[in-house]
Amino acid sequence: MGAKLFCWPRGSPGVAMMLRALLLTGLLSWANGQEGQAMLPEEKSKIRDQIVEMFDHAYGSYMKYAYPADELMPLSCRGRVRGLEPNRGDIDDSLGKFSLTLIDTLDTLVVLNKLDEFEDAVRRTLRDVRLDNDVVVSVFETNIRVLGGLLGAHTMADMLRQRGERMQWYRDELLHMAKELGHRLLPAFNTTSGLPYPRVNLRYGVLNPLSRTGTESDTCTACAGTMILEFAALSRLSGEAVFEENARKALDVLWEKRQRGSDLVGTVINIHNGDWVRRDSGVGAGIDSYYEYLMKAYVLLGDNVYLERFNTHYRAIMKYISQPPLLLNVHMHNPTVSVRSWMDSLLAFFPGLQVLRGDLKPAIETHEMLYQVTKQHKFLPEAFTTEFRVHWGQHPLRPEFAESTYYLYKATGDPYYLRVGQSIVEKLNAHARVPCGFAAVQDVRTGAHEDRMDSFFLAEMFKYLYLLFSEKNQLHFDIDDYIFTTEAHLLPVSLSTSQPPCRGNNTEAPTAVEEDLFTYSCPSTQTLFPNNPSFAKTIRDSYKYLTGVGRAFHASPVRGVELPLHDHGMEPVEFLRSMGISLTPLSEAGATGTQGEAHKGVYRVKLVAEVTQTTEEEEVEPLLVQLISPPFLGRTVLTAGPAKFGMDLTKQEHGVKGSIVKTSPYTACGPIENAEELSGHIALALRGDCMFAAKARRLQEAGAIGVIFIDHREGSNSAETPLFQMVGDGGSTADITIPLVFLFSQEGALLTSALEDHSNVDVLMLPKERRLDKADKPLGKMNIKFRLAGEGELEDVEEGEARGPTLKFVLEKGEVVLEEEEYKQQGDSCLTPGDEHMPCSYGQTAASPPSHSPNDLNTEP
């Protein structure tokens, strides 16, 4: 079989059938609302023009307000430059001071037929971008965004040059830049296993004393397994085999380390010895593009080994992870056990990958589930539960759902998916558009924005949306001649034949297994669903009211439930029970038997269903971090979120008290460098890079008596963002016994600022209802004296006889000095700045500031 897998039926009797199917689908669905309606060419053109206008707004804002910075901050209307903005943890590893958004957007300009802008952007890239910056970057992100962006742009520039229309001045400069960057990434592969380090210094590599990296021991499966497309393309375009060889070796290691019983891989692996660090297995974050690149490496490079490996993994995924329409994480060594009750938004790419394999039915099922979630929450939350409630509320404008929508439309021709795409466009304009671009959504429940517009928004979202509403003859080139990388960069499938593979391809093929219908097939709807033009709607209808949105209420306790389950899927009772529904087979309730459907893999089961009533959102009991050392004295109180593991602070009568110390490294994802300083103190650690549980274990081993995690998402705060409970890593967390709390970034900034301003800061971690308050210890009568000292003057104020404690504030050169004195005086009085006495009331002082700074969120007076 050739390298091209995108073999939609053309020039065959099936074409007429497809056209009739599209027409019939549109007519049949007219009465079911706009979603199923056929879309006229004029309407498609209008939406396509709207997408181009949206792109112009986003790209124009980046060029106007941010370039040459890596990214645009759309709320601040300025560029994000690493080192000049607050550190966001691992998110910032994408930023290398190489105009990331410009490079990531280059081939998008060609897809959208903006050829003048493309030529100008290429000239800017060659003139302004440097790749030798002294900065530590993510190997994975730099590969897919920058190396992929340079290769995709070179491919487009070369195509235009060969046509003789444009770019006649171009002499492969982008390819030379790509080769330079490839050599700067190669030091990451200098490990005993062949798995790459997760980070590299662009100037100094990994092991150089000046590199500030090379201490990591772990990497994610996707991080190591998402190199082959870009590195192999670079090898075949440049003639240097070293890139493809290293990427192939990393894939070989991951394949060798799979769990042989289940054929699944874990999420995090040790780069030195190949041991699995996290053994949970799924198709979302941490693994996703590893599977994608096995499939696409076969398409791009024509090597059957990659397809055979993918097919082996795919069978395991469909056996253990796919529980239609859900995709759940399981334990790789015990795959019948689900390790968590939520899914992350990155798995939204998987229906598109299933389309490439030709397995349309589960792709339609999962995509419909995701669409129902977007209906409920406007966007896909970063994570959501199996009951489709929000688990993590962020939405950084990810494109994976649009990607799968595009693939499903191209495979089925069903206008339903145009309506899905239209809803994506409308929601982006309604809920993410701001004057200086498009802003990520900080929480889908509140609609609050985050000052962030990632480069992938321009690289991927607008490509897939524009192509969704475009006919092939409206594009400047034949899109079927290219394959999308995971960042939607375009690489020519001709590389499999026009360029030789890397030397020494000794990859061992997997053991032969029984093939299924989709092992070497294309997504032919006529083959899969003969003479059934409404097949997609039939599949979708089973999940139309999955989230409860739009469902009519029925009081009847008995109803028929149609479950389109694969033969190897969960039993129907187990499937619905996993969704929070307790079930009893109708036969046990004294009812008659049921008739089975004639279709393979579809069963009709009648059940007595009792739906468990649950609250819309899980209630989270807030905790507090109270600053108790001078000058705060308990007046600064920060709202904190709890953890589902570690010490239960609600059972500690007096909370946990200690001095805070900032962790080094701040993310606590590597060996703790200041363990001696942390011992006996409460650690401050930044969210990101690794799991909360992994951080907690390291800090507990270092001797910390508690941990305060601070959010890495800039601008987040407890006033606008609902609290959540930190969760473990899928395994047992019984070994973690210290208390753990979570602060959003604005509250965390108050705490870190206090630590910078004062050598010692003591805090209390405690439940909200046990907060220390003035009322706990009445101070009785108190006299407050406030006096502005003259130049060089610091002397006591003589006020005759006084009694009771007196606080005197003496201001000199912007500093406040607190002194406590005993005065004996008849009566109580307060000294005003004019040296006049006035009566004092309890809890009020003449020296008290009138208000708090607007930045002092949650600071109690």
C-alpha positions in Angstrom: 0.0 0.0 0.0 1.3 3.5 -0.8 2.1 6.1 1.7 -1.1 8.2 1.1 -3.9 7.1 3.4 -6.3 9.9 2.6 -8.1 7.9 -0.1 -11.6 9.3 -0.1 -13.7 7.6 -2.8 -13.2 9.4 -6.1 -14.1 8.5 -9.7 -16.1 5.4 -8.7 -19.7 4.4 -8.5 -19.5 5.3 -4.8 -19.4 9.0 -5.6 -23.0 9.1 -6.8 -24.0 7.2 -3.8 -22.1 9.6 -1.6 -23.8 12.6 -3.2 -27.3 11.0 -2.9 -26.4 10.2 0.7 -25.5 13.9 1.5 -28.7 15.1 -0.1 -30.8 12.6 1.7 -29.1 13.3 5.0 -29.9 17.0 4.6 -33.6 16.3 3.8 -34.1 13.8 6.6 -32.6 16.1 9.2 -34.5 19.3 8.2 -37.1 18.8 10.8 -34.6 18.0 13.5 -33.2 21.5 13.7 -30.4 23.5 12.1 -27.6 21.2 13.2 -28.6 18.6 10.6 -29.3 21.0 7.8 -27.3 21.0 4.6 -25.2 24.2 4.3 -25.4 26.2 1.1 -22.2 27.3 -0.6 -23.0 30.9 0.1 -23.3 30.2 3.9 -20.0 28.2 3.8 -18.3 31.1 2.0 -19.6 33.6 4.6 -18.3 31.5 7.5 -15.0 31.0 5.7 -14.7 34.8 5.3 -15.5 35.2 9.0 -12.7 32.8 9.9 -10.2 34.8 7.8 -11.3 38.0 9.6 -10.8 36.3 13.0 -7.3 35.1 11.9 -6.5 38.7 10.7 -7.5 40.0 14.1 -5.4 37.4 16.0 -2.3 37.5 13.7 -2.5 41.3 13.3 -2.7 41.8 17.0 0.4 39.6 17.5 2.3 41.5 14.8 1.2 44.9 16.1 1.5 44.5 19.9 3.9 41.5 20.4 6.3 40.8 17.6 9.2 39.8 17.9 8.2 38.4 21.3 7.2 34.7 21.4 3.6 35.2 22.3 0.9 37.8 22.6 -0.7 38.7 25.9 -4.1 39.7 24.5 -5.4 41.4 27.7 -2.3 43.5 28.3 -1.8 44.1 24.5 1.9 43.4 24.7 4.3 40.6 24.0 5.3 37.9 26.4 9.0 37.8 26.8 10.5 35.1 28.9 12.2 36.4 32.0 10.3 39.7 31.9 6.9 38.2 33.0 6.1 36.1 36.1 7.2 32.6 35.6 4.4 30.2 34.7 6.3 27.0 35.2 6.4 24.4 32.4 4.2 26.5 30.1 7.1 28.9 29.6 9.3 26.1 28.3 7.8 26.7 24.9 9.3 30.2 24.8 12.8 30.4 23.4 13.0 34.1 22.3 12.7 32.9 18.7 9.4 34.7 17.7 7.5 31.5 18.4 4.1 32.6 17.2 5.4 33.9 13.9 7.2 30.7 13.0 4.2 28.6 14.2 1.9 30.6 11.9 3.9 30.6 8.6 2.3 27.8 6.8 -1.2 28.8 8.0 -0.7 32.0 5.9 -0.4 29.8 2.8 -3.4 27.7 3.7 -5.5 30.8 4.1 -4.1 32.1 0.7 -2.3 35.1 2.3 0.7 34.8 0.1 1.9 38.4 0.4 1.9 38.1 4.2 3.6 34.7 4.0 6.5 36.1 1.9 6.8 39.1 4.3 6.8 36.7 7.3 9.5 34.5 5.8 11.7 37.6 5.2 11.1 38.7 8.9 12.0 35.2 10.1 15.3 35.1 8.2 16.2 38.6 9.3 15.1 38.6 13.0 15.1 35.1 14.4 18.0 33.7 16.3 18.2 30.1 17.4 21.3 30.3 19.7 19.7 32.0 22.7 20.9 31.1 26.2 17.5 29.7 27.2 16.2 26.3 28.4 13.3 25.1 26.2 11.1 22.0 26.0 12.5 19.6 23.4 8.9 18.4 22.6 7.4 21.9 22.2 10.4 23.3 20.3 10.3 20.3 17.9 6.6 20.4 17.1 6.2 24.2 17.0 9.5 25.6 15.8 11.2 22.8 13.9 7.8 21.8 12.5 7.0 25.4 11.7 10.2 25.9 9.8 9.8 22.7 7.8 6.2 23.4 7.0 7.1 26.9 5.9 10.0 25.6 3.8 7.7 23.1 2.2 5.2 25.8 1.3 8.0 28.2 0.0 9.5 25.5 -2.1 6.1 24.6 -3.6 5.5 28.3 -4.5 9.0 28.7 -5.9 8.6 25.6 -8.1 5.4 27.0 -9.5 7.3 30.0 -10.7 4.8 32.4 -9.2 6.5 33.6 -6.0 9.5 33.1 -3.7 11.9 33.1 -6.6 14.5 34.6 -4.3 14.2 31.8 -1.8 17.3 29.5 -1.5 16.2 27.0 1.2 17.1 29.4 4.0 14.3 28.0 6.2 15.6 24.5 5.7 19.0 25.7 6.8 17.5 27.2 10.0 15.6 23.9 10.6 18.9 22.0 10.3 20.6 24.4 12.8 17.7 23.9 15.2 17.8 20.1 14.8 21.5 20.1 15.8 20.7 22.2 18.8 18.1 19.7 19.9 20.2 16.6 19.3 22.2 16.9 22.6 18.9 16.0 24.4 19.2 12.4 23.0 22.6 11.8 24.8 21.1 9.3 27.3 21.9 5.7 28.0 18.5 4.6 26.8 18.1 6.8 23.8 15.1 8.6 25.2 15.6 12.3 25.1 15.9 14.7 28.0 12.7 16.8 28.3 14.6 20.1 28.1 17.7 21.5 26.4 19.6 24.8 26.4 19.6 26.2 22.9 23.2 27.5 23.3 24.8 25.1 25.7 23.0 21.8 25.2 22.3 19.6 28.2 25.4 18.5 30.1 27.4 21.8 29.8 27.8 23.4 33.3 26.2 26.5 31.8 23.1 24.7 30.5 21.0 24.9 33.7 19.4 21.6 32.7 20.3 17.9 32.5 19.2 17.0 36.0 15.9 15.6 34.9 15.3 11.9 35.0 11.8 11.5 33.6 9.9 12.5 30.5 6.4 11.8 29.2 5.7 9.2 26.6 4.4 11.8 24.1 7.5 14.0 24.7 9.8 11.1 23.7 7.6 9.6 21.0 6.6 12.8 19.1 9.8 13.5 17.2 9.8 11.1 14.2 7.8 13.2 11.7 9.9 16.4 12.0 13.2 14.6 12.5 12.7 12.2 9.6 11.5 15.0 7.3 14.6 17.0 8.3 16.8 14.0 7.5 15.3 13.3 4.2 15.3 17.0 3.1 18.8 17.7 4.4 20.5 14.4 3.7 21.6 14.0 7.3 20.3 10.7 8.7 21.3 11.5 12.3 17.9 13.1 13.1 15.7 10.3 11.9 18.0 7.7 13.5 17.7 9.3 17.0 13.9 9.8 16.7 13.5 6.2 15.6 15.6 4.9 18.4 13.4 6.7 21.0 10.3 5.0 19.4 12.1 1.7 19.5 12.6 2.1 23.3 9.0 3.0 24.0 7.9 0.0 21.9 10.3 -2.3 23.7 9.1 -1.0 27.1 5.4 -1.5 26.4 3.5 -3.8 28.8 3.6 -7.1 26.8 0.4 -8.4 28.4 -1.8 -5.5 27.5 0.3 -3.8 24.8 -0.2 -0.4 26.6 2.3 2.1 27.6 2.5 4.4 30.6 2.5 8.1 30.9 6.0 9.0 32.3 9.2 7.0 31.8 12.7 7.2 33.2 15.0 8.4 30.4 18.1 6.6 31.8 16.9 3.1 32.6 13.5 3.0 30.8 11.5 2.2 33.9 7.9 3.4 34.0 7.4 6.2 36.5 3.6 6.6 36.0 1.8 3.5 34.8 -1.6 5.0 34.0 -2.4 4.6 30.3 -4.8 6.5 28.1 -5.0 8.5 24.9 -4.9 12.0 26.4 -2.2 14.2 28.0 1.2 12.6 28.3 0.6 9.9 25.6 -1.6 11.3 22.9 0.7 12.2 20.1 2.9 9.1 20.5 0.0 7.1 19.0 -0.6 9.8 16.4 3.0 9.7 15.2 3.1 6.0 14.8 0.2 6.2 12.5 1.4 9.3 10.6 5.0 8.0 10.4 3.6 5.2 8.2 1.7 7.7 6.1 4.7 10.0 5.7 7.6 7.5 5.5 5.9 4.4 4.1 7.4 2.1 6.7 5.0 -0.8 7.6 6.7 -1.2 11.0 5.1 2.0 12.3 1.6 0.9 11.1 2.0 -2.5 12.7 3.0 -1.0 16.0 0.1 1.4 15.8 -2.4 -1.4 15.0 -1.1 -3.4 18.0 -1.6 -0.4 20.3 -4.9 0.5 18.8 -6.4 -3.0 19.5 -5.3 -2.6 23.1 -6.8 0.9 23.3 -10.2 -0.3 21.9 -10.1 -3.3 24.3 -9.3 -1.5 27.5 -9.4 2.3 27.2 -12.3 2.9 24.8 -15.6 2.6 26.6 -17.8 4.3 24.1 -18.3 7.2 24.1 -15.7 7.5 26.9 -11.9 7.2 26.8 -10.8 6.3 30.3 -7.3 5.9 31.7 -6.4 2.5 33.0 -3.4 0.9 34.7 -1.1 -0.5 32.0 -0.4 -3.7 34.1 -4.0 -4.2 35.1 -6.0 -2.6 32.3 -9.4 -3.7 33.6 -9.0 -1.1 36.4 -9.8 2.6 35.6 -7.4 4.8 37.5 -9.4 8.1 37.5 -12.9 9.3 36.9 -12.1 12.2 34.6 -10.9 12.8 31.1 -8.7 15.6 29.7 -9.4 17.7 26.7 -6.3 16.6 24.7 -8.0 13.3 24.0 -10.3 15.2 21.6 -7.8 14.6 18.8 -8.5 10.8 19.0 -11.6 10.7 16.9 -9.6 12.3 14.1 -7.0 9.6 14.4 -9.6 7.0 14.3 -10.9 8.5 11.0 -7.4 8.1 9.5 -7.5 4.4 10.5 -11.0 4.0 9.0 -12.8 3.2 12.3 -15.6 5.7 12.0 -18.2 4.4 14.4 -16.3 5.0 17.7 -14.9 8.2 16.2 -18.5 9.5 15.8 -19.4 8.3 19.3 -16.6 10.0 21.1 -16.8 13.2 19.0 -20.5 13.5 19.8 -19.8 13.1 23.5 -17.3 15.9 23.3 -19.7 18.1 21.4 -22.4 17.6 24.0 -19.8 18.7 26.7 -19.1 21.9 24.7 -22.8 22.6 24.5 -22.9 22.4 28.3 -19.8 24.4 29.1 -19.3 26.5 25.9 -15.8 25.1 25.5 -14.1 21.8 26.4 -12.8 22.2 30.0 -9.2 21.2 30.4 -10.6 18.2 32.3 -14.1 16.9 32.9 -15.6 14.0 34.8 -17.3 10.9 33.5 -20.5 12.7 34.6 -19.4 15.6 32.3 -18.9 18.1 35.1 -15.9 20.4 35.2 -12.8 19.0 36.8 -10.3 21.6 35.6 -12.1 24.7 34.2 -9.4 26.2 32.0 -9.7 26.3 28.2 -6.5 27.6 26.5 -8.2 27.7 23.0 -7.1 24.2 22.2 -7.8 23.0 18.6 -8.1 19.3 19.0 -11.9 19.3 18.9 -11.9 21.4 15.7 -9.3 18.9 14.3 -11.5 15.9 14.8 -14.5 17.8 13.4 -12.6 18.5 10.2 -11.6 14.9 9.8 -15.1 13.6 10.4 -16.6 16.0 7.9 -14.1 15.0 5.2 -14.8 11.3 5.9 -18.6 11.4 6.0 -19.6 14.6 4.1 -22.2 15.0 6.8 -23.3 18.7 7.0 -23.8 18.2 10.8 -20.1 18.7 11.2 -20.2 22.0 9.4 -22.7 23.1 12.0 -20.4 21.9 14.8 -17.6 24.0 13.2 -20.0 27.0 13.0 -20.6 26.7 16.7 -16.9 26.7 17.4 -16.5 29.9 15.4 -19.4 31.6 17.1 -18.2 30.7 20.6 -14.7 31.9 19.9 -16.1 35.3 18.8 -18.6 35.5 21.6 -16.5 34.3 24.6 -12.8 34.6 23.7 -12.4 37.6 21.4 -10.9 40.7 23.0 -9.7 44.0 21.5 -6.1 42.7 21.1 -6.7 39.2 19.9 -8.3 36.1 21.5 -7.8 35.3 25.2 -7.7 31.9 26.8 -10.6 31.1 29.1 -9.5 30.9 32.7 -12.6 29.0 33.8 -15.5 27.9 31.6 -17.8 28.2 34.5 -17.2 31.9 35.0 -16.1 33.0 31.5 -13.1 34.8 33.0 -10.2 35.4 30.6 -6.5 34.6 31.0 -3.8 36.9 29.5 -2.6 34.2 27.1 -2.9 33.4 23.4 -0.8 30.3 22.6 0.9 30.0 19.3 -1.0 26.8 18.5 -4.2 28.8 18.2 -2.9 30.4 15.0 -1.0 27.3 13.9 -3.9 24.8 14.2 -7.3 26.3 15.0 -7.6 28.5 12.0 -6.2 25.9 9.6 -8.7 23.3 10.6 -11.7 25.7 10.6 -10.7 27.3 7.2 -10.3 23.8 5.6 -13.6 22.6 7.1 -15.5 25.3 5.2 -13.3 25.2 2.0 -13.7 23.1 -1.2 -10.5 21.6 -2.6 -10.6 23.9 -5.7 -10.6 26.9 -3.3 -7.2 26.0 -1.9 -3.9 27.1 -3.4 -2.6 23.5 -3.5 -3.8 19.9 -3.1 -4.2 19.4 0.6 -4.1 15.6 0.1 -0.5 15.8 -0.9 0.5 16.6 2.7 0.0 15.2 6.1 -0.5 17.3 9.3 1.9 17.0 12.1 0.5 17.2 15.7 0.9 21.0 15.4 -0.9 21.0 12.0 2.3 21.8 10.0 2.3 20.4 6.5 4.8 17.8 5.4 4.8 16.3 1.9 3.8 12.6 1.8 6.1 12.3 -1.3 9.0 12.0 1.2 8.4 8.3 1.4 9.4 7.8 -2.3 11.4 10.9 -3.3 14.0 10.6 -0.5 15.7 7.4 0.9 15.0 6.2 4.4 17.6 6.5 7.1 20.4 4.0 6.9 20.5 0.9 9.1 16.8 0.5 9.6 16.9 -2.6 11.7 13.7 -2.1 13.5 12.2 -5.4 14.6 8.6 -5.9 13.4 6.0 -6.9 16.0 4.7 -10.4 16.2 2.0 -11.0 13.6 -1.5 -10.8 14.9 -4.9 -11.3 13.4 -6.0 -8.4 11.3 -9.3 -6.6 11.6 -11.4 -4.7 9.1 -9.4 -1.5 9.7 -5.9 -2.7 9.7 -5.1 -1.5 6.2 -8.3 0.3 5.2 -9.4 3.8 4.3 -12.5 5.4 5.8 -15.0 4.2 3.2 -18.5 4.9 4.4 -20.0 2.7 1.7 -18.0 -0.3 2.9 -18.7 0.4 6.6 -22.3 1.4 6.3 -23.7 0.1 3.0 -26.8 1.8 1.7 -27.2 3.8 4.9 -26.9 7.5 4.2 -27.9 8.5 7.7 -25.4 6.2 9.5 -23.7 9.0 11.3 -26.9 10.4 12.7 -28.0 7.0 13.8 -24.8 6.6 15.8 -25.0 10.2 17.2 -28.6 9.9 18.3 -27.7 7.4 21.0 -25.6 10.1 22.7 -27.7 13.2 21.8 -28.7 13.8 25.5 -25.6 12.3 27.1 -24.9 15.4 29.3 -28.6 16.1 30.0 -28.6 19.3 27.9 -31.9 19.5 26.0 -33.3 16.2 27.5 -37.0 16.2 28.2 -38.1 14.9 31.6 -39.8 11.5 31.7 -41.3 10.2 34.9 -41.5 6.6 33.8 -39.1 4.5 35.8 -38.8 2.0 33.0 -37.4 2.9 29.5 -35.5 1.2 26.7 -31.8 2.1 26.5 -30.0 1.4 23.2 -26.3 0.9 23.7 -24.0 0.9 20.6 -21.2 -1.1 22.2 -18.3 -2.9 20.5 -18.2 -6.6 21.0 -15.1 -6.2 23.1 -16.4 -3.2 25.1 -17.9 -3.0 28.6 -21.1 -4.8 29.5 -24.1 -2.5 29.2 -24.7 -2.6 33.0 -21.1 -1.8 33.7 -21.0 1.0 31.1 -24.0 2.9 32.6 -22.9 2.2 36.1 -19.5 3.9 35.2 -21.6 7.0 34.3 -23.2 7.2 37.8 -26.4 5.2 37.1 -27.4 2.2 39.2 -29.1 -0.5 37.2 -31.2 -3.6 37.4 -31.9 -5.8 34.4 -35.5 -5.7 33.5 -35.7 -9.5 33.7 -35.0 -9.2 37.4 -37.8 -6.7 37.8 -40.3 -9.2 36.4 -40.4 -7.9 32.9 -40.3 -9.9 29.7 -37.1 -10.4 27.6 -35.9 -8.1 25.0 -35.3 -8.4 21.3 -31.7 -8.1 20.1 -30.7 -5.9 17.2 -29.6 -7.5 14.0 -26.6 -5.1 13.6 -23.2 -6.4 14.7 -21.9 -4.7 17.9 -25.3 -3.1 18.8 -27.5 -4.4 21.6 -30.8 -3.3 22.9 -31.2 -3.7 26.7 -34.2 -2.7 28.8 -33.2 -1.6 32.3 -34.8 -0.2 35.4 -32.6 2.8 36.0 -32.3 4.8 39.2 -30.4 8.0 38.5 -28.3 9.1 41.5 -29.0 12.7 42.3 -25.8 14.7 42.5 -25.1 18.4 42.9 -24.1 20.3 39.8 -20.6 21.0 41.2 -18.7 19.3 43.9 -18.5 21.4 47.1 -15.0 22.3 48.1 -14.4 23.4 51.7 -11.9 26.3 51.6 -8.8 26.4 53.8 -6.8 29.5 54.8 -3.2 30.5 54.9 -2.9 33.2 57.6 0.3 35.3 58.0 0.9 35.6 61.7 4.4 37.0 62.1 5.1 40.8 62.3 4.1 43.0 60.6 1.1 40.9 59.5 0.0 39.6 62.9 -2.9 37.5 61.5 -4.5 40.4 59.5 -3.5 38.9 56.1 -5.6 35.9 55.3 -5.4 34.0 51.9 -8.1 31.6 50.7 -6.6 28.2 49.8 -7.8 25.0 48.2 -7.5 21.6 49.8 -6.0 18.3 48.6 -7.6 14.9 48.5 -4.5 13.4 50.0 -2.0 14.3 52.8 -2.9 15.5 56.3 -6.6 16.5 56.8 -6.4 20.0 58.2 -10.0 20.0 59.2 -9.1 17.5 61.9 -6.2 19.6 63.3 -7.5 21.7 66.1 -4.9 24.4 65.8 -3.8 24.0 62.2 -0.2 23.7 61.2 2.2 26.6 61.9 5.6 27.2 60.3 8.0 29.5 58.5 7.8 29.4 54.7 10.7 28.7 52.4 10.8 28.8 48.7 11.7 25.5 47.1 14.6 25.1 44.7 13.8 24.2 42.0 10.6 26.1 42.4 8.5 23.5 40.7 9.9 20.7 43.0 10.0 18.4 40.0 13.7 17.5 40.3 16.0 16.8 43.1 15.5 19.3 45.9 18.5 21.5 46.1 17.8 23.3 49.4 16.6 20.4 51.5 18.5 21.5 54.5 16.9 24.9 54.4 13.4 23.4 53.9 13.7 20.9 56.8 11.2 21.8 59.5 9.6 24.5 57.4 6.6 24.9 55.1 7.6 24.8 51.4 6.4 27.1 48.7 6.3 25.3 45.3 5.0 26.3 41.9 2.3 24.3 40.1 3.4 22.6 36.8 5.9 20.2 35.3 4.8 17.2 37.4 2.0 15.9 39.5 1.1 17.4 42.9 1.8 14.1 44.5 5.3 13.8 43.1 6.1 17.3 44.4 4.7 16.5 47.8 6.7 13.3 48.1 10.0 15.1 47.3 9.3 17.9 49.7 8.2 15.5 52.5 11.4 13.6 52.0 13.3 16.8 52.2 11.8 17.4 55.7 9.1 20.0 54.9 6.3 20.0 57.4 3.8 21.3 54.8 3.5 22.5 51.3 1.8 25.6 49.8 1.4 25.1 46.0 1.1 28.3 43.9 -0.8 28.4 40.6 1.4 29.0 37.6 -1.4 30.6 35.6 -0.9 34.3 35.6 -3.7 36.4 37.1 -5.8 33.5 38.6 -7.4 34.3 41.9 -10.0 32.9 44.3 -12.4 35.7 43.8 -13.0 34.8 40.1 -12.0 31.1 39.9 -13.8 28.3 41.8 -11.6 26.4 44.2 -10.8 22.8 43.4 -9.3 19.9 45.3 -5.8 18.7 44.3 -5.8 15.1 43.3 -3.1 12.4 43.4 -1.3 10.7 40.6 -3.6 7.7 40.1 -1.7 5.5 42.6 -1.7 5.3 46.3 -1.0 8.5 48.2 -1.1 7.1 51.7 2.6 7.7 52.1 2.0 11.5 51.9 1.2 12.7 55.4 2.0 16.4 55.4 -0.6 19.1 54.9 -1.0 20.5 51.4 -2.9 23.6 50.2 -3.2 25.5 46.9 -3.2 29.2 46.3 -4.1 30.9 43.0 -1.4 33.1 41.5 -2.6 36.5 42.9 -2.8 35.2 46.4 0.5 33.4 45.9 2.1 36.6 44.8 1.1 38.3 48.1 2.9 35.4 49.9 6.0 35.4 47.8 6.2 39.2 48.0 6.0 39.0 51.8 8.8 36.5 51.8 10.9 38.9 49.7 10.3 41.8 51.9 10.8 40.1 55.2 13.5 37.6 56.3 11.0 35.4 58.1 7.3 34.9 57.5 5.3 32.5 59.7 2.0 31.2 58.5 -0.8 29.1 59.8 -2.5 26.5 57.5 -6.0 25.9 58.9 -9.7 25.5 58.0 -11.6 28.7 57.4 -13.8 28.3 60.5 -10.7 28.1 62.8 -9.0 31.2 61.7 -7.2 33.2 64.3 -9.1 36.4 65.1 -8.7 39.3 67.4 -11.9 38.2 69.2 -10.0 35.1 70.4 -7.7 37.1 72.7 -9.3 40.4 73.8 -6.6 43.0 74.2 -8.6 45.2 76.6 -7.9 48.9 76.5 -5.1 50.1 74.2 -3.7 53.5 73.4 -2.3 54.1 69.9 0.2 56.9 69.4 0.9 58.2 65.8 3.6 60.7 65.2 5.5 62.0 62.2 9.2 62.4 63.1 11.2 65.3 62.0 14.4 65.0 60.0 16.7 62.7 62.0 14.4 62.8 64.9 13.4 59.6 66.8 12.5 60.5 70.3 9.7 59.6 72.7 6.6 61.7 73.0 6.0 62.9 76.5 2.3 62.6 77.3 2.1 62.7 81.1 0.6 59.9 83.1 -0.7 56.9 81.1 -1.9 53.4 81.8 -2.2 50.3 79.7 -0.1 49.2 76.7 0.5 51.8 74.0 1.6 51.3 70.4 3.5 54.2 68.9 4.0 54.6 65.1 6.9 56.8 64.2 7.3 57.4 60.5 10.7 58.3 59.1 11.9 58.0 55.5 9.0 55.7 54.5 9.6 53.1 57.3 7.3 52.2 60.1 8.8 51.5 63.6 6.5 49.8 66.1 7.3 50.4 69.8 5.4 49.2 72.8 5.6 51.4 76.0 3.9 51.6 79.3 2.4 55.0 80.1 0.5 56.1 83.1 -2.1 58.6 82.2 -5.5 59.5 83.4 -8.0 58.3 80.7 -7.4 56.8 77.3 -6.6 58.9 74.3 -5.3 58.6 70.7 -2.7 61.0 69.4 -3.5 62.4 66.0 -1.0 63.6 63.4 -1.6 67.1 64.7 -0.7 66.1 68.3 -4.3 66.5 69.3 -6.0 64.0 71.6 -9.2 62.3 70.7 -11.2 59.4 72.2 -10.2 55.9 71.0 -12.7 53.1 70.5 -11.7 49.4 70.6 -10.4 48.1 67.3 -9.9 51.6 65.8 -6.7 53.6 65.6 -6.0 57.0 64.3 -3.0 55.5 62.5 -5.0 52.8 60.6 -4.8 53.2 56.9 -8.1 54.1 55.3 -8.2 51.2 52.8 -6.2 48.3 51.4 -4.3 48.3 48.1 -6.4 46.8 45.3 -3.7 44.2 44.9 -4.1 43.0 48.5 -6.8 40.4 47.7 -8.1 38.5 50.6 -6.1 40.7 53.0 -8.3 41.2 56.1 -8.3 44.6 57.8 
